[in-house]
Amino acid sequence: MGEWTKYYQAVGETPNQQVVRALQKYTGARRAALDLGAGNLRDAKFLLKSGFKSVTAVDKEPQLEQVPGVEFIQRPLENYMPMPNTFDVGISCNTLFFVPRDDTPKILTRSYNALTEGGIFICNLLGSEDSWLTRPEIGAVGYTEEEVRAMLANFSIEDLSYATGHRPTSAGKSAAWAMWRIIIRKE
Ligand SMILES: C[S@@+](CC[C@H](N)C(=O)[O-])C[C@H]1O[C@@H](n2cnc3c(N)ncnc32)[C@H](O)[C@@H]1O
């Protein structure tokens, strides 16, 4: 489990709520799904429970669990080339802000191209006010609204929102978080 052990203990098997809400509205096909930065597979399992026949789960860390219906690919997202026109839904939760800034637009473009017509890609990015950005050891990347809109300029935006709040720190204090929630749709 390595560096994500505490994170997996915290999130457990509860799926990402942005994904849950998006799938409640999504009426398209539920054949293949893609999960980039799949972690402990909590969202991959949710996609299967939600009716998808197969999930391709990609992560740079080793697979933690074998799950029927999940094809796991251990690879950095920067080097992963999904097959075009293949996935009805793609997701990347709490991951793209660990990818080098220059690689994120490429990953978004590949993910968009990998969608089937009418398919959606659900992801999040850190906002530039997130307190993690003041801690270089975390290695997270944050984005202003201008930067996010520039990255999404070639896509049809289904949903784009910005949320802020406070998270408890291990020292018992509170730290600011800021998150872009993004859904793009392939027309
Ligand atoms: C915070 S966890 C999120 C896991 C899962 N998506 C979730 O929401 O529970 C971040 C995940 O991204 C993976 N990750 C980070 N950088 C990556 C990269 N460059 N390529 C592939 N996976 C990466 C980590 O190994 C980890 O599993």
The ligand as an SDF file (V2000), in Angstrom:
LIG
                    3D

 27 29  0  0  0  0  0  0  0  0999 V2000
   -5.0710   10.0340   -3.6370 C   0  0  0  0  0  0  0  0  0  0  0  0
   -4.9100    8.5170   -4.4600 S   0  0  0  0  0  0  0  0  0  0  0  0
   -6.5090    8.4120   -5.2510 C   0  0  0  0  0  0  0  0  0  0  0  0
   -6.8950    6.9990   -5.5720 C   0  0  0  0  0  0  0  0  0  0  0  0
   -8.3080    6.8230   -6.0990 C   0  0  0  0  0  0  0  0  0  0  0  0
   -8.5160    7.4670   -7.3760 N   0  0  0  0  0  0  0  0  0  0  0  0
   -9.2900    7.3400   -5.1020 C   0  0  0  0  0  0  0  0  0  0  0  0
   -9.8830    8.4030   -5.3160 O   0  0  0  0  0  0  0  0  0  0  0  0
   -9.4560    6.6790   -4.0740 O   0  0  0  0  0  0  0  0  0  0  0  0
   -3.8690    8.9320   -5.8170 C   0  0  0  0  0  0  0  0  0  0  0  0
   -3.5520    7.7440   -6.7050 C   0  0  0  0  0  0  0  0  0  0  0  0
   -2.9070    8.2190   -7.8780 O   0  0  0  0  0  0  0  0  0  0  0  0
   -1.8350    7.3600   -8.1780 C   0  0  0  0  0  0  0  0  0  0  0  0
   -0.8930    8.1760   -8.9440 N   0  0  0  0  0  0  0  0  0  0  0  0
   -0.2570    9.3080   -8.5550 C   0  0  0  0  0  0  0  0  0  0  0  0
    0.4940    9.7870   -9.5460 N   0  0  0  0  0  0  0  0  0  0  0  0
    0.3220    8.9350  -10.5950 C   0  0  0  0  0  0  0  0  0  0  0  0
    0.8390    8.8770  -11.9190 C   0  0  0  0  0  0  0  0  0  0  0  0
    1.6820    9.8150  -12.3430 N   0  0  0  0  0  0  0  0  0  0  0  0
    0.4580    7.8730  -12.7170 N   0  0  0  0  0  0  0  0  0  0  0  0
   -0.3940    6.9200  -12.2720 C   0  0  0  0  0  0  0  0  0  0  0  0
   -0.9160    6.9040  -11.0340 N   0  0  0  0  0  0  0  0  0  0  0  0
   -0.5580    7.9030  -10.2070 C   0  0  0  0  0  0  0  0  0  0  0  0
   -1.3150    6.9040   -6.8330 C   0  0  0  0  0  0  0  0  0  0  0  0
   -0.5600    5.7180   -6.9380 O   0  0  0  0  0  0  0  0  0  0  0  0
   -2.6220    6.7220   -6.0830 C   0  0  0  0  0  0  0  0  0  0  0  0
   -3.1510    5.4390   -6.2770 O   0  0  0  0  0  0  0  0  0  0  0  0
  1  2  1  0
  2  3  1  0
  2 10  1  0
  3  4  1  0
  4  5  1  0
  5  6  1  0
  5  7  1  0
  7  8  2  0
  7  9  1  0
 10 11  1  0
 11 12  1  0
 11 26  1  0
 12 13  1  0
 13 14  1  0
 13 24  1  0
 14 15  1  0
 14 23  1  0
 15 16  2  0
 16 17  1  0
 17 18  1  0
 17 23  2  0
 18 19  1  0
 18 20  2  0
 20 21  1  0
 21 22  2  0
 22 23  1  0
 24 25  1  0
 24 26  1  0
 26 27  1  0
M  CHG  2   2   1   9  -1
M  END
$$$$
